[in-house]
Amino acid sequence: MRWNLLIIVFLIATFNHNVGWQSVGLAVEAAASQEADPASVPSAAEENSSEKSAYEQAGDKPDSEVASAADSESASENDETTAGDGVSSDATGGEVLELDPDAVKVAVENYKKLTESPEKELPWDYSPYKVLVWLVADSPEHSVSTIEQPLLKFLDRDYSAIWRVTIAKAPRAVATAARRNMSGMDYDMITAADPVLAVKRDHKDAIRIRVAENVAQYIGKVYGTQGRIQEVKRRAALLGDKTVSGVGPKMEVVEGDAVAVSELWADEGTEAVLVSRGTARSLDKPEAKVILPKLADLVSQAVDAYDKIFIVRLRANESLTDVSVVEMDTLMQHFGPVAEIEGGTRYTLPTVIGNTITRAFAPVVRVDNAGTRTATGLLRASGLIVDEDSPANLKAGDVLEPMMRKNDRNGRAFVIGPLDWAFLNVTGFEGRNVKMDFYSGRAGGLQGRKNKRTFKMALKVRPFHEASTVRLHLQRDPSTPMIGYELYEKELKSTKMTFIGRTDWDGRMRIEPTKAPFRLLYVKNGGAVLARLPIVPGLHEFDVADLAGDDTRLQAEAYIRGVQNAIIDLVAVRELFRARIQLRLKRGEMDKAQTLMEALRDQPSNEELANDMGKRQTYFNNLLAGSGNANQRAKVDQMFVITRELLTKHINGRLVNDLEAEVSEAKKNGGKSPK
């Protein structure tokens, strides 16, 4: 009878969301006192009334996932709470931290949004963008609750059929990065704080470990700081996971901070550690295999779940609010330029945010066919666009930035991001297919076979700067600027080239925008074209090109020109000796003719010049071999080949042999030429 009574009271307490495990303890004590007084045992009607009251206090009836999450395991609301703060024990002796039921509900709903798959995959031209807007605000007046509805209403005017929008408060790591420098944000920065399980690559079972459950199966201990372990347990408990996929019981606290955990990596006995993603990237000898546990509020998981993420930074300035927005294209993990609008008031702020998001938005084209000079593709959601002036539409003359992603077998990108010095210029449309001209400063580009692990995309460019500064430096040596190099602009539809200037002492030159959509620049030095640089002035504040300098080629060219000039001079000198020797022989001045012959023999010979050229060619080729520029080496070799042909043709032993024969005949003729 006593145990039945205890079980009944225990169930009532657990259904009440406002009653924690401490309340359960009080209920147990009350049940013990009621055992002596059977009249105090509640009836079935009273139990139902109590249960109903519990739901009314909670606000609404929780679903099964929320209930299991709340009943599983608790953690502190503060990520840095230690194991001793607010900890009680369950019947098995495990640590249990209290959870806010509302936080559990929000976490579960967010996780469902991130992980749920569409019922069926739509065609690319009928697939709306899945968009996440992260708010970063300095003032508590600017929150998701106050901005969400008017902002959604504004965005629906242009994107109701094209976007599926979610608005949320930015995670702490994202907010910190946005406040520090929005233009310098990247994928590694915003995901660096995500907790991960780092397993050694040389572990005997590393090949079998792919998810957190595998870590629990094959790893003995996972070391981490006390605060991080508590954080991970809390975030797993929010999703109803009592044991962090079975890894929780194997987590062992390390005395010290994250550095102390990282230092354990060198220990041969360490199999795995619980660290941030940023720390995991720095672990080496051996390299770390990163496993992502199932946790609430992971930035990397949000990136994988959406197509576009807009980070909105709100800065209060007296009665006005400045808005800055940066777009992240999640597939390419690419951050666009920062769009800014100043002066939003309390009533106009949602409109200002919406306009800034529109400025930052880049429509996406899937590149289906690409050649060396042209490409065709399909604009996303183009079948849903009903207004030609829609921000999601494209027009002839628009410029796109081509990007490529190549995944390994595990879905991780090993090549990702924009192509270096490359752009696509929209020339027209063929149905919904976009026709484009391809301009690139590098070999290769968008060509290649299609496969499921390669993605070729293009994003519309948004130049927000007044101009761009181009800096040229030596390949793999940024400290060596390319000074005094000439920049020419070539017209897109003709061969006409116009000189626009030379680089300064730091290898820089400012490029202003023109009426053309973008400018096609050529870099020259010493008459040779070194590179082609397509550029959209204002897209980036600085554009850096690392080029193979041609100083060695210029040195070789200067040497070859010197040799060629020496050959011309030597030809003239030899002809002068011929004329003078023949004159002396004609006059019978045999001694003077012999003296001139000796002077002629002392002139540089073909063999001497050829040997010196061979040594110099080897020297220049060794210098060029280190730069890896086969094109310049071929040019240098060609210059030496032409010069050797010139040397063989004009500097040979025939002239000397002919003159020696004439001197010999003169001796036989009494010291005078018989001619």
C-alpha positions as CSV (number, residue, x, y, z in Angstrom):
1,M,0.0,0.0,0.0
2,R,2.8,2.4,0.9
3,W,4.7,1.9,-2.4
4,N,1.5,2.3,-4.5
5,L,0.8,5.5,-2.8
6,L,4.3,6.7,-3.4
7,I,4.0,5.9,-7.1
8,I,0.7,7.8,-7.5
9,V,2.1,11.0,-5.8
10,F,5.3,10.7,-7.9
11,L,3.3,10.7,-11.2
12,I,1.3,13.7,-10.1
13,A,4.4,15.7,-9.3
14,T,6.2,14.9,-12.6
15,F,3.2,16.0,-14.7
16,N,3.3,19.4,-13.1
17,H,5.8,21.5,-15.1
18,N,6.2,24.0,-12.3
19,V,7.2,21.3,-9.8
20,G,10.9,20.1,-10.0
21,W,12.6,17.2,-8.5
22,Q,12.7,19.1,-5.2
23,S,8.9,19.1,-5.2
24,V,9.0,15.3,-5.8
25,G,11.0,15.0,-2.6
26,L,8.4,17.0,-0.7
27,A,5.6,14.9,-2.2
28,V,7.4,11.7,-1.0
29,E,7.6,13.1,2.5
30,A,3.9,14.0,2.4
31,A,3.1,10.5,1.2
32,A,5.0,9.0,4.1
33,S,3.0,11.1,6.6
34,Q,-0.2,10.1,4.9
35,E,0.5,6.4,5.3
36,A,-0.5,6.7,9.0
37,D,-3.7,8.5,8.1
38,P,-5.6,6.7,5.3
39,A,-8.2,9.4,5.2
40,S,-5.6,11.8,3.8
41,V,-5.2,9.8,0.5
42,P,-6.7,11.7,-2.4
43,S,-9.5,10.2,-4.4
44,A,-9.4,9.6,-8.2
45,A,-11.4,12.8,-8.8
46,E,-9.0,14.8,-6.7
47,E,-6.1,13.3,-8.7
48,N,-7.7,14.4,-12.0
49,S,-8.3,17.8,-10.6
50,S,-4.7,18.1,-9.6
51,E,-3.5,17.0,-13.0
52,K,-5.7,19.5,-14.7
53,S,-4.3,22.3,-12.5
54,A,-0.8,21.3,-13.4
55,Y,-1.6,21.8,-17.1
56,E,-3.2,25.1,-16.5
57,Q,-0.1,26.4,-14.7
58,A,2.1,25.3,-17.5
59,G,0.1,27.3,-20.0
60,D,-0.7,24.6,-22.6
61,K,-0.4,20.9,-22.8
62,P,3.1,19.7,-23.7
63,D,3.6,17.1,-26.3
64,S,5.4,13.8,-25.6
65,E,8.8,15.1,-26.8
66,V,8.7,18.1,-24.5
67,A,7.6,16.0,-21.5
68,S,10.4,13.4,-22.1
69,A,12.9,16.2,-22.4
70,A,11.8,17.8,-19.2
71,D,11.8,14.5,-17.3
72,S,15.2,13.4,-18.6
73,E,18.0,15.5,-17.3
74,S,18.4,19.2,-16.3
75,A,21.2,21.7,-16.8
76,S,21.9,25.3,-15.8
77,E,20.6,28.1,-18.0
78,N,24.1,29.5,-17.8
79,D,26.6,27.7,-20.0
80,E,29.3,28.3,-17.5
81,T,27.5,26.8,-14.5
82,T,29.5,24.3,-12.6
83,A,28.5,20.8,-11.6
84,G,27.7,21.9,-8.0
85,D,25.3,24.7,-8.8
86,G,21.7,23.7,-8.5
87,V,22.4,20.0,-8.7
88,S,20.3,17.3,-7.2
89,S,20.4,13.5,-7.6
90,D,17.9,11.1,-9.1
91,A,17.2,7.6,-7.8
92,T,20.2,6.2,-9.7
93,G,22.6,8.8,-8.3
94,G,22.9,10.7,-11.7
95,E,23.2,14.5,-11.8
96,V,19.9,16.2,-12.6
97,L,19.5,20.0,-13.3
98,E,16.2,21.8,-13.5
99,L,15.0,22.8,-17.0
100,D,12.7,25.6,-17.9
101,P,9.7,23.9,-19.7
102,D,9.4,26.9,-22.1
103,A,13.0,26.6,-23.0
104,V,12.5,22.9,-23.7
105,K,9.5,23.6,-25.9
106,V,11.4,26.2,-27.9
107,A,14.4,23.9,-28.3
108,V,12.4,21.0,-29.5
109,E,10.5,23.2,-32.0
110,N,13.7,24.7,-33.4
111,Y,15.3,21.3,-33.7
112,K,12.3,20.0,-35.6
113,K,12.6,23.0,-38.0
114,L,16.3,22.2,-38.6
115,T,16.0,18.5,-39.1
116,E,12.6,18.0,-40.8
117,S,12.8,17.1,-44.4
118,P,10.4,18.2,-47.1
119,E,7.8,15.7,-48.2
120,K,9.2,15.8,-51.7
121,E,12.1,17.6,-53.4
122,L,10.8,20.4,-55.7
123,P,12.3,21.3,-59.0
124,W,15.0,23.9,-58.7
125,D,12.9,26.6,-60.5
126,Y,10.0,25.9,-58.2
127,S,11.9,25.5,-55.0
128,P,11.6,28.5,-52.6
129,Y,14.5,29.7,-50.6
130,K,14.6,28.5,-46.9
131,V,15.6,31.7,-45.1
132,L,16.8,32.3,-41.5
133,V,17.0,35.9,-40.1
134,W,19.2,36.2,-37.1
135,L,18.8,39.4,-35.0
136,V,21.7,41.0,-33.1
137,A,20.5,44.0,-31.1
138,D,22.1,46.2,-28.5
139,S,18.8,47.4,-27.0
140,P,16.2,45.2,-25.3
141,E,13.5,47.2,-27.1
142,H,14.6,45.5,-30.4
143,S,13.7,41.8,-30.0
144,V,12.2,39.1,-32.1
145,S,8.8,39.5,-30.4
146,T,8.6,43.2,-31.4
147,I,10.1,42.9,-34.9
148,E,9.0,39.5,-36.2
149,Q,5.4,40.2,-37.4
150,P,5.9,43.6,-39.1
151,L,9.1,42.4,-40.7
152,L,7.4,39.2,-42.0
153,K,4.6,41.4,-43.4
154,F,7.1,43.6,-45.2
155,L,9.1,40.7,-46.7
156,D,5.9,39.0,-47.9
157,R,5.4,41.9,-50.4
158,D,8.3,40.7,-52.5
159,Y,9.1,37.2,-51.2
160,S,5.8,35.6,-50.2
161,A,6.1,32.8,-52.8
162,I,9.9,32.8,-53.0
163,W,11.0,32.6,-49.4
164,R,10.1,30.6,-46.4
165,V,11.3,32.8,-43.5
166,T,12.2,32.1,-39.9
167,I,13.3,35.0,-37.6
168,A,15.2,34.2,-34.4
169,K,17.7,35.7,-32.0
170,A,21.2,35.1,-33.1
171,P,23.3,32.6,-31.1
172,R,25.9,34.0,-28.8
173,A,28.9,33.2,-31.1
174,V,27.2,34.8,-34.1
175,A,26.2,37.9,-32.1
176,T,29.7,38.3,-30.8
177,A,31.2,38.0,-34.3
178,A,28.7,40.5,-35.7
179,R,29.4,43.1,-33.1
180,R,33.1,42.7,-33.7
181,N,33.4,42.9,-37.5
182,M,30.5,42.0,-39.8
183,S,32.6,42.3,-42.9
184,G,35.2,39.8,-41.5
185,M,32.8,37.0,-40.6
186,D,33.3,33.5,-42.0
187,Y,31.9,30.0,-41.4
188,D,34.8,28.9,-39.1
189,M,34.3,32.0,-37.0
190,I,30.5,31.6,-36.3
191,T,30.7,27.8,-35.7
192,A,33.9,27.9,-33.6
193,A,32.0,27.8,-30.3
194,D,29.9,24.7,-31.2
195,P,30.8,21.8,-28.8
196,V,32.1,18.8,-30.7
197,L,33.6,15.4,-29.8
198,A,37.1,15.2,-31.1
199,V,38.4,11.6,-31.7
200,K,41.9,10.8,-32.7
201,R,42.3,9.8,-36.4
202,D,44.7,7.0,-35.5
203,H,42.3,5.4,-33.1
204,K,41.9,1.7,-34.0
205,D,38.1,2.2,-34.4
206,A,38.2,5.7,-36.0
207,I,36.9,4.4,-39.3
208,R,33.8,3.1,-37.5
209,I,33.1,6.3,-35.6
210,R,30.7,8.6,-37.5
211,V,28.1,9.7,-35.0
212,A,27.9,10.3,-31.3
213,E,26.5,6.8,-30.7
214,N,29.6,5.3,-32.2
215,V,31.7,7.4,-29.7
216,A,29.8,5.8,-26.8
217,Q,30.3,2.4,-28.4
218,Y,34.1,2.5,-29.1
219,I,35.5,5.2,-26.8
220,G,36.3,4.6,-23.1
221,K,36.6,8.2,-21.8
222,V,35.9,11.6,-23.2
223,Y,37.7,14.4,-21.3
224,G,36.3,17.9,-21.0
225,T,36.1,20.9,-18.7
226,Q,33.4,20.9,-16.0
227,G,31.5,23.8,-17.5
228,R,31.5,22.4,-21.0
229,I,30.3,19.0,-19.9
230,Q,27.4,20.7,-18.0
231,E,26.6,22.8,-21.1
232,V,26.5,19.8,-23.4
233,K,24.3,17.8,-21.0
234,R,21.9,20.7,-20.6
235,R,21.6,21.3,-24.4
236,A,21.1,17.5,-25.0
237,A,18.5,17.4,-22.2
238,L,16.5,20.2,-23.9
239,L,16.0,17.7,-26.8
240,G,15.0,14.8,-24.5
241,D,18.4,13.1,-24.6
242,K,19.3,11.9,-21.1
243,T,22.8,10.5,-21.9
244,V,24.0,12.7,-24.8
245,S,23.6,9.8,-27.2
246,G,25.3,7.5,-24.6
247,V,28.4,9.6,-24.3
248,G,27.4,11.4,-21.1
249,P,28.4,8.6,-18.7
250,K,31.8,8.5,-20.3
251,M,32.6,12.2,-19.9
252,E,35.3,12.8,-17.3
253,V,36.0,16.3,-15.8
254,V,39.5,17.7,-16.2
255,E,40.8,20.1,-13.6
256,G,41.6,23.4,-15.4
257,D,40.4,25.2,-18.5
258,A,40.1,24.3,-22.2
259,V,43.9,24.5,-22.6
260,A,44.3,21.8,-20.1
261,V,42.0,19.6,-22.1
262,S,43.9,20.3,-25.3
263,E,47.1,19.4,-23.7
264,L,45.7,15.9,-23.0
265,W,45.5,15.3,-26.7
266,A,49.3,14.5,-26.8
267,D,48.8,11.8,-24.2
268,E,48.8,8.3,-25.8
269,G,46.1,7.2,-23.5
270,T,43.6,9.9,-24.6
271,E,41.1,8.7,-27.1
272,A,38.7,11.6,-27.3
273,V,38.0,15.1,-25.9
274,L,35.0,17.4,-25.7
275,V,36.1,20.8,-27.0
276,S,34.8,23.6,-29.2
277,R,34.9,23.2,-32.9
278,G,37.5,26.0,-33.1
279,T,39.8,24.1,-30.7
280,A,39.2,20.8,-32.6
281,R,40.6,22.4,-35.8
282,S,43.9,23.1,-34.1
283,L,44.4,19.6,-32.8
284,D,47.1,17.7,-34.7
285,K,49.5,14.8,-34.3
286,P,47.2,13.1,-34.9
287,E,44.5,15.0,-36.6
288,A,41.1,15.2,-34.9
289,K,38.0,13.5,-36.4
290,V,35.1,15.8,-35.4
291,I,31.8,14.3,-34.4
292,L,28.8,16.5,-33.8
293,P,26.5,15.5,-30.9
294,K,22.8,16.0,-31.0
295,L,22.4,19.3,-29.1
296,A,20.1,22.3,-29.2
297,D,21.1,25.6,-30.8
298,L,24.1,24.4,-32.9
299,V,25.2,27.1,-35.4
300,S,26.5,24.5,-37.8
301,Q,23.2,22.7,-37.8
302,A,21.4,25.9,-38.7
303,V,23.8,26.5,-41.6
304,D,23.0,23.0,-43.0
305,A,19.2,23.5,-42.6
306,Y,18.8,26.8,-44.5
307,D,19.6,28.2,-47.9
308,K,20.2,31.8,-46.9
309,I,21.0,33.2,-43.5
310,F,20.8,37.0,-43.0
311,I,22.6,38.4,-39.9
312,V,20.9,41.6,-38.9
313,R,22.9,44.0,-36.7
314,L,20.9,46.8,-35.0
315,R,22.8,49.6,-33.4
316,A,20.9,52.2,-31.4
317,N,22.0,55.7,-32.0
318,E,20.0,58.2,-29.8
319,S,16.5,58.0,-31.2
320,L,17.5,56.2,-34.4
321,T,18.8,52.8,-35.2
322,D,21.4,51.9,-37.8
323,V,20.9,48.6,-39.6
324,S,23.6,46.4,-41.1
325,V,22.9,43.1,-42.9
326,V,25.2,40.4,-44.2
327,E,24.0,37.4,-46.2
328,M,25.5,34.0,-45.9
329,D,24.9,31.5,-48.7
330,T,25.0,28.3,-46.7
331,L,25.8,25.8,-49.5
332,M,28.9,27.7,-50.4
333,Q,29.5,29.0,-46.8
334,H,30.0,32.4,-48.5
335,F,29.4,35.8,-46.8
336,G,28.4,38.6,-49.1
337,P,29.2,42.3,-48.7
338,V,27.6,44.2,-45.8
339,A,24.6,46.3,-46.7
340,E,23.9,49.3,-44.4
341,I,21.1,51.7,-44.0
342,E,21.1,54.4,-41.3
343,G,18.3,56.1,-39.4
344,G,15.5,53.6,-38.6
345,T,13.0,54.9,-36.1
346,R,10.9,52.9,-33.7
347,Y,8.0,52.7,-36.2
348,T,10.0,52.4,-39.4
349,L,12.6,49.9,-38.2
350,P,11.0,46.8,-39.7
351,T,10.8,48.5,-43.1
352,V,14.4,49.6,-42.9
353,I,15.5,46.1,-41.9
354,G,13.5,44.6,-44.8
355,N,15.0,47.1,-47.3
356,T,18.5,46.3,-46.0
357,I,17.9,42.6,-46.3
358,T,16.8,43.1,-49.9
359,R,20.0,45.0,-50.7
360,A,22.0,42.1,-49.2
361,F,20.1,39.4,-51.0
362,A,21.8,37.6,-53.9
363,P,19.7,35.4,-56.2
364,V,21.3,32.0,-57.0
365,V,21.8,30.4,-60.4
366,R,22.6,26.7,-60.7
367,V,25.2,26.4,-63.5
368,D,24.2,23.4,-65.6
369,N,26.5,23.7,-68.6
370,A,29.8,25.5,-68.7
371,G,32.5,25.9,-71.4
372,T,35.6,28.0,-71.6
373,R,33.8,31.2,-72.6
374,T,30.0,30.6,-72.0
375,A,27.7,29.0,-69.5
376,T,24.0,28.3,-69.0
377,G,22.1,27.8,-65.8
378,L,18.7,27.9,-64.0
379,L,17.6,30.7,-61.7
380,R,16.3,29.4,-58.4
381,A,12.5,29.8,-57.8
382,S,12.2,31.4,-61.2
383,G,8.9,29.6,-61.8
384,L,7.5,31.3,-58.7
385,I,8.4,34.9,-59.8
386,V,5.5,36.8,-61.2
387,D,7.0,40.3,-61.2
388,E,9.9,41.1,-63.5
389,D,11.2,43.6,-61.0
390,S,11.3,41.1,-58.2
391,P,14.6,41.2,-56.2
392,A,14.9,37.5,-56.9
393,N,14.9,38.0,-60.7
394,L,17.8,38.6,-63.1
395,K,18.2,40.8,-66.2
396,A,20.6,41.0,-69.1
397,G,23.7,42.8,-68.0
398,D,23.7,41.5,-64.4
399,V,27.0,40.1,-63.2
400,L,27.3,36.9,-61.2
401,E,30.1,35.5,-59.1
402,P,30.7,31.8,-59.9
403,M,31.3,29.4,-57.0
404,M,32.0,25.7,-56.7
405,R,31.7,23.1,-53.9
406,K,33.1,19.6,-54.0
407,N,32.2,17.2,-51.2
408,D,34.0,14.0,-50.0
409,R,32.0,10.8,-49.4
410,N,31.0,12.0,-46.0
411,G,29.5,15.2,-47.3
412,R,32.3,17.5,-46.1
413,A,33.5,20.1,-48.5
414,F,37.2,20.0,-49.5
415,V,36.8,22.7,-52.2
416,I,34.3,25.5,-51.6
417,G,33.8,29.1,-52.4
418,P,34.1,31.7,-55.2
419,L,36.4,31.1,-58.2
420,D,39.4,33.3,-58.1
421,W,39.1,36.3,-60.5
422,A,36.1,35.0,-62.4
423,F,32.7,36.5,-63.3
424,L,29.6,35.6,-65.4
425,N,27.9,38.3,-67.4
426,V,24.2,37.6,-68.1
427,T,23.6,38.0,-71.9
428,G,20.0,36.8,-72.2
429,F,17.4,34.1,-71.5
430,E,16.3,31.0,-73.2
431,G,13.0,30.1,-71.5
432,R,14.0,30.0,-67.8
433,N,17.6,29.2,-68.7
434,V,20.1,32.0,-68.1
435,K,22.7,32.5,-70.8
436,M,26.0,33.9,-69.6
437,D,29.5,34.8,-70.8
438,F,32.3,33.5,-68.7
439,Y,35.4,35.7,-67.9
440,S,38.2,34.2,-65.8
441,G,41.8,35.1,-64.9
442,R,42.8,31.6,-64.1
443,A,42.9,28.3,-66.1
444,G,40.1,25.8,-65.6
445,G,37.0,27.2,-63.9
446,L,33.5,25.8,-64.2
447,Q,34.3,23.1,-66.6
448,G,34.2,19.4,-65.5
449,R,32.0,16.4,-65.3
450,K,28.7,16.5,-63.4
451,N,28.3,14.4,-60.3
452,K,26.3,14.3,-57.1
453,R,29.1,15.7,-54.9
454,T,30.0,18.7,-57.1
455,F,27.9,21.9,-57.0
456,K,28.3,24.8,-59.4
457,M,26.5,28.0,-58.5
458,A,26.6,31.7,-59.2
459,L,25.4,34.6,-57.0
460,K,24.5,38.0,-58.2
461,V,27.1,40.6,-57.2
462,R,26.2,43.6,-55.0
463,P,28.9,46.3,-55.2
464,F,28.5,48.7,-52.2
465,H,32.0,50.4,-52.2
466,E,32.8,53.4,-54.3
467,A,35.8,51.7,-55.9
468,S,38.2,48.8,-55.4
469,T,42.0,48.8,-54.8
470,V,43.9,46.1,-56.6
471,R,47.2,45.0,-55.2
472,L,49.7,42.8,-57.1
473,H,52.3,40.9,-55.2
474,L,54.7,38.1,-56.1
475,Q,53.3,34.6,-56.0
476,R,53.4,33.0,-52.5
477,D,55.2,36.1,-51.3
478,P,52.8,38.9,-50.2
479,S,55.7,41.0,-48.8
480,T,57.1,41.5,-52.3
481,P,54.9,44.0,-54.2
482,M,55.0,44.2,-58.0
483,I,56.0,47.8,-58.5
484,G,55.5,49.7,-61.7
485,Y,53.5,47.0,-63.5
486,E,51.2,48.3,-66.3
487,L,47.4,47.8,-66.2
488,Y,45.4,47.9,-69.4
489,E,41.6,47.6,-69.9
490,K,40.3,45.5,-72.8
491,E,36.8,46.1,-74.2
492,L,34.5,43.1,-73.7
493,K,33.4,43.0,-77.4
494,S,36.5,44.1,-79.2
495,T,40.3,43.7,-79.0
496,K,40.9,47.4,-78.2
497,M,43.0,47.9,-75.1
498,T,43.5,51.1,-73.2
499,F,46.3,51.9,-70.7
500,I,44.9,52.9,-67.3
501,G,48.0,53.2,-65.1
502,R,50.9,51.6,-63.2
503,T,51.0,50.1,-59.8
504,D,52.5,52.2,-57.0
505,W,55.4,51.5,-54.5
506,D,53.2,48.9,-52.8
507,G,51.9,47.2,-56.0
508,R,48.5,49.0,-55.6
509,M,46.2,50.8,-58.0
510,R,42.6,52.2,-57.5
511,I,40.0,50.9,-60.0
512,E,37.0,53.1,-60.5
513,P,33.6,51.8,-61.7
514,T,32.5,52.6,-65.3
515,K,29.3,52.2,-67.3
516,A,30.3,48.7,-68.2
517,P,29.0,45.9,-65.8
518,F,32.6,45.0,-65.0
519,R,36.1,45.8,-66.2
520,L,38.5,43.3,-67.9
521,L,42.1,44.2,-66.9
522,Y,45.4,42.9,-68.2
523,V,48.7,43.1,-66.4
524,K,51.8,43.8,-68.5
525,N,55.5,44.2,-67.8
526,G,58.2,44.5,-70.4
527,G,55.8,44.1,-73.2
528,A,54.6,40.6,-71.9
529,V,51.1,39.9,-70.7
530,L,51.3,38.4,-67.2
531,A,47.6,38.1,-66.2
532,R,44.0,38.8,-67.0
533,L,42.0,40.2,-64.1
534,P,38.2,40.6,-64.5
535,I,36.9,42.9,-61.7
536,V,33.7,44.5,-60.5
537,P,34.8,47.8,-59.0
538,G,33.2,48.3,-55.6
539,L,32.4,44.6,-54.9
540,H,35.4,44.4,-52.6
541,E,37.3,47.2,-51.0
542,F,40.6,45.3,-51.7
543,D,41.3,42.7,-54.4
544,V,44.7,41.0,-54.2
545,A,46.3,39.1,-57.0
546,D,49.4,36.9,-56.4
547,L,51.1,36.7,-59.8
548,A,54.2,35.0,-61.0
549,G,56.6,37.9,-61.4
550,D,58.6,38.1,-64.6
551,D,61.8,39.7,-63.2
552,T,63.8,36.6,-64.1
553,R,62.4,36.6,-67.6
554,L,63.3,40.3,-67.9
555,Q,66.8,39.5,-66.7
556,A,67.1,36.7,-69.3
557,E,65.7,39.0,-71.9
558,A,68.2,41.8,-71.0
559,Y,71.0,39.2,-71.2
560,I,69.8,37.9,-74.6
561,R,69.6,41.4,-76.0
562,G,73.1,42.0,-74.8
563,V,74.3,38.8,-76.5
564,Q,72.4,39.7,-79.7
565,N,74.0,43.2,-79.7
566,A,77.4,41.7,-79.1
567,I,76.8,39.4,-82.1
568,I,76.0,42.3,-84.3
569,D,79.0,44.3,-83.1
570,L,81.2,41.2,-83.6
571,V,79.9,40.7,-87.1
572,A,80.9,44.3,-87.9
573,V,84.3,44.0,-86.3
574,R,85.1,40.8,-88.2
575,E,84.1,42.4,-91.5
576,L,86.3,45.3,-90.7
577,F,89.2,43.0,-90.1
578,R,88.5,41.2,-93.4
579,A,88.7,44.4,-95.3
580,R,91.9,45.6,-93.6
581,I,93.7,42.3,-94.0
582,Q,92.7,42.0,-97.6
583,L,94.0,45.6,-98.2
584,R,97.3,44.8,-96.5
585,L,97.7,41.7,-98.7
586,K,96.9,43.7,-101.8
587,R,99.6,46.2,-100.9
588,G,102.1,43.5,-100.1
589,E,102.3,44.5,-96.4
590,M,102.6,40.9,-95.1
591,D,103.7,41.7,-91.6
592,K,100.8,44.0,-91.0
593,A,98.4,41.4,-92.4
594,Q,99.8,38.8,-90.0
595,T,99.3,41.2,-87.1
596,L,95.7,41.8,-88.0
597,M,95.1,38.0,-88.4
598,E,96.3,37.5,-84.8
599,A,93.9,40.2,-83.6
600,L,91.1,38.6,-85.5
601,R,91.8,35.2,-83.9
602,D,91.6,36.9,-80.4
603,Q,88.0,38.0,-81.0
604,P,85.2,36.0,-79.2
605,S,84.5,32.8,-81.1
606,N,81.2,30.9,-81.6
607,E,82.2,28.3,-79.0
608,E,83.0,30.9,-76.3
609,L,79.7,32.7,-76.8
610,A,77.7,29.4,-76.9
611,N,79.3,28.1,-73.7
612,D,78.5,31.3,-71.9
613,M,74.9,31.2,-73.1
614,G,74.5,27.6,-71.9
615,K,75.6,28.5,-68.4
616,R,73.3,31.5,-68.2
617,Q,70.4,29.5,-69.6
618,T,70.9,26.9,-66.9
619,Y,71.0,29.7,-64.2
620,F,67.7,31.3,-65.4
621,N,66.0,27.9,-65.7
622,N,66.9,27.1,-62.1
623,L,65.4,30.3,-60.9
624,L,62.2,29.7,-62.9
625,A,61.9,26.1,-61.7
626,G,61.4,27.4,-58.2
627,S,58.6,29.6,-59.2
628,G,56.7,26.8,-61.0
629,N,56.0,29.1,-64.0
630,A,56.4,26.8,-67.0
631,N,55.2,29.5,-69.4
632,Q,58.0,31.9,-68.5
633,R,60.5,29.1,-68.7
634,A,59.3,28.3,-72.2
635,K,59.7,32.0,-73.2
636,V,63.2,32.1,-71.9
637,D,64.2,28.9,-73.7
638,Q,62.7,30.2,-77.0
639,M,64.8,33.4,-76.7
640,F,68.0,31.3,-76.3
641,V,67.1,29.1,-79.3
642,I,66.7,32.1,-81.5
643,T,69.9,33.7,-80.4
644,R,71.9,30.4,-80.9
645,E,70.6,30.3,-84.5
646,L,71.7,33.9,-85.0
647,L,75.1,33.1,-83.5
648,T,75.6,30.0,-85.7
649,K,74.6,31.8,-88.9
650,H,76.8,34.9,-88.4
651,I,79.7,33.9,-86.2
652,N,81.5,30.8,-87.5
653,G,85.0,29.8,-88.6
654,R,84.4,30.3,-92.3
655,L,85.6,33.9,-92.4
656,V,88.9,33.2,-90.5
657,N,89.5,30.1,-92.6
658,D,89.0,32.1,-95.8
659,L,91.4,34.8,-94.7
660,E,94.1,32.3,-93.6
661,A,93.9,30.8,-97.1
662,E,94.4,34.2,-98.7
663,V,97.4,34.9,-96.4
664,S,98.9,31.5,-97.4
665,E,98.5,32.3,-101.1
666,A,100.1,35.7,-100.6
667,K,103.1,34.1,-99.0
668,K,103.5,31.8,-102.0
669,N,103.2,34.9,-104.3
670,G,106.1,36.7,-102.7
671,G,104.1,38.4,-99.9
672,K,101.4,39.9,-102.1
673,S,97.9,38.8,-102.8
674,P,97.6,37.3,-106.3
675,K,94.2,38.9,-106.7
